[in-house]
Amino acid sequence: MTLGLVQAQPAGPTDAEAIAASLQSPRLFAAVFERHHPAVHRYLARRLGADLADELAAEAFAVAFAKRKRYNGAFEDARPWLFGIATRLAHRHWRREERELRAYSRSGVDPAAPPHDERVAARADSAVAGPALAAALAALSRDERDVLLLHAWEELGYPEIAAALSISLGTVKSRLHRARQRVRQSLAAAGELDPLRPE
């Protein structure tokens, strides 16, 4: 299995086209909602738990709908924009995110992983590594965690992360580099990663 999945082109209008058309006919924004709500909800559920994800995913799309006039139509895919909105909403609840990650590190139960999701299983080295990884994520700064989770969980590329978080490409690279180093060190300290073995 490959982790570098390419998002399939959507049937019908692109996100940019749907958002532009929704300025005249608001109901057309539903295409963007239907296309991206599951991913935004999953992202928030992994960060903050399923209950809060229901509320914040709805709020993220309400914010996106209200701000759709400002959407940059040069970006056909609205995922970075939507994940940026979701990330800013999650910042209001960052203490809850840290509690969720610490609880995951103790229980080993990913709150958002479906029981038979092959992609999730393929990403984990073992069921034991999950709690150590959650503890490592909880120890990151909020900015480092944002970049790492958008890259690892949502498979956004550097330019997409930069757009989502309104930061420079260089900042994305440096934060991701620091986050990866800190996670490797935490996993090595927990005995989940051989510090001498290259990835």
C-alpha positions in Angstrom: 0.0 0.0 0.0 1.1 3.5 -0.7 0.7 6.4 1.7 1.1 9.1 -0.9 -2.4 8.9 -2.1 -3.5 11.3 -4.8 -7.0 12.8 -4.3 -9.2 11.8 -7.2 -10.7 14.7 -9.2 -14.2 15.3 -8.1 -17.1 14.7 -10.4 -18.8 17.9 -11.4 -17.5 21.4 -10.6 -14.3 22.0 -8.8 -14.5 23.4 -5.3 -13.5 26.8 -6.6 -16.2 26.7 -9.2 -18.8 25.5 -6.7 -17.8 28.3 -4.2 -18.0 30.9 -7.0 -21.3 29.7 -8.1 -22.6 29.6 -4.6 -22.3 33.4 -4.4 -25.3 33.6 -6.8 -27.0 30.4 -5.7 -26.0 29.6 -2.1 -27.3 26.0 -2.2 -24.4 25.1 -4.6 -22.1 25.3 -1.6 -23.5 21.9 -0.6 -21.2 20.3 -3.1 -18.2 21.5 -1.1 -19.8 20.4 2.2 -20.6 16.9 0.9 -17.1 16.5 -0.7 -15.1 17.5 2.4 -17.2 17.2 5.5 -16.1 13.6 6.3 -12.4 14.5 6.1 -12.8 17.7 8.2 -14.9 15.8 10.8 -12.3 13.0 11.0 -9.5 15.5 11.4 -11.3 17.3 14.3 -12.3 14.0 15.9 -8.7 12.8 16.0 -7.7 16.1 17.5 -10.5 16.7 19.9 -12.8 13.7 20.1 -16.0 12.8 18.3 -18.5 14.8 20.3 -16.6 18.1 19.8 -15.9 17.2 16.2 -19.6 17.2 15.4 -20.0 20.7 16.6 -16.7 22.1 15.2 -17.1 20.5 11.8 -20.5 22.2 11.4 -19.0 25.4 12.6 -16.1 25.2 10.2 -18.5 24.9 7.2 -20.6 27.7 8.6 -17.5 29.9 8.7 -16.5 28.8 5.2 -19.9 29.6 3.9 -19.9 33.0 5.5 -16.4 33.8 4.1 -16.8 32.2 0.7 -16.6 35.6 -1.0 -13.0 35.8 0.1 -12.1 32.3 -1.2 -9.1 32.4 -3.6 -10.5 30.8 -6.8 -6.9 30.1 -8.0 -7.1 27.0 -5.7 -9.4 24.4 -7.2 -9.2 22.2 -4.1 -10.7 23.8 -0.9 -9.2 21.3 1.5 -6.3 23.5 2.7 -8.8 26.4 3.3 -11.2 24.2 5.1 -8.5 22.5 7.2 -7.2 26.0 8.0 -10.6 27.0 9.4 -10.9 23.8 11.3 -7.4 24.2 12.8 -8.2 27.7 14.0 -11.4 26.4 15.6 -9.4 23.6 17.2 -7.0 26.1 18.7 -9.8 27.3 20.9 -9.9 23.8 22.4 -6.2 23.0 22.5 -6.3 21.9 26.2 -8.9 19.4 25.2 -6.7 18.1 22.4 -3.9 17.5 24.8 -6.2 15.6 27.1 -7.4 13.5 24.1 -3.9 12.7 23.1 -2.8 11.8 26.6 -5.9 9.6 27.0 -5.1 7.9 23.8 -1.5 7.4 24.9 -2.8 5.6 28.0 -5.6 3.6 26.4 -4.2 2.9 22.9 -7.6 3.5 21.4 -7.7 6.0 18.5 -11.0 7.9 19.0 -11.5 8.5 15.3 -10.2 5.3 13.6 -12.9 3.0 12.2 -12.4 -0.6 13.4 -11.3 -1.9 10.0 -9.7 1.0 8.3 -6.8 -0.5 6.3 -5.1 2.9 5.8 -5.0 3.5 9.5 -3.6 0.0 10.1 -1.0 0.5 7.3 0.3 3.7 8.9 0.8 2.2 12.3 3.8 0.0 13.0 1.9 -1.8 15.7 -1.0 -1.3 18.1 1.6 -0.7 20.8 3.1 2.3 18.9 -0.1 4.2 19.0 -0.1 5.3 22.6 3.6 6.3 22.4 2.9 8.3 19.3 -0.1 10.0 21.0 2.1 10.9 23.9 4.8 12.3 21.5 2.1 14.4 19.7 0.8 15.8 23.0 4.3 17.0 23.9 4.6 19.0 20.7 3.9 22.7 20.5 0.6 23.6 19.0 2.2 25.0 15.9 4.3 21.9 15.4 1.4 19.6 16.0 -0.8 21.5 13.4 1.8 21.1 10.7 2.5 17.5 11.4 -1.1 16.4 11.7 -2.1 18.1 8.5 0.8 16.4 6.7 0.5 12.9 8.3 -3.3 12.6 8.9 -4.7 14.6 6.0 -1.9 14.1 3.5 -1.6 17.8 2.7 1.6 18.8 0.9 3.8 21.7 2.1 2.1 24.3 -0.2 -1.3 23.2 1.0 -0.3 23.4 4.7 1.2 26.8 4.1 -2.1 27.9 2.6 -4.2 26.2 5.4 -2.3 27.9 8.2 -1.4 31.2 6.4 2.4 30.6 7.0 5.3 30.6 4.7 6.6 27.4 3.0 9.9 27.8 4.9 8.0 27.9 8.2 6.1 24.7 7.2 9.3 22.9 6.5 11.1 24.0 9.7 8.1 23.2 11.9 7.6 19.8 10.3 11.3 19.1 10.6 11.3 20.0 14.3 8.1 18.1 14.9 9.4 14.9 13.3 12.7 15.1 15.3 10.8 15.5 18.5 8.4 12.7 17.7 11.4 10.4 16.8 13.1 11.3 20.1 10.0 10.6 22.1 9.4 7.3 20.3 13.0 6.3 20.8 12.8 7.1 24.5 9.6 5.0 24.7 11.4 2.1 23.0 9.2 2.3 20.0 11.8 3.4 17.5 15.5 2.5 17.1 17.2 5.8 17.2 20.1 4.5 15.1 17.8 3.1 12.3 17.1 5.5 9.5 13.4 5.8 8.6 
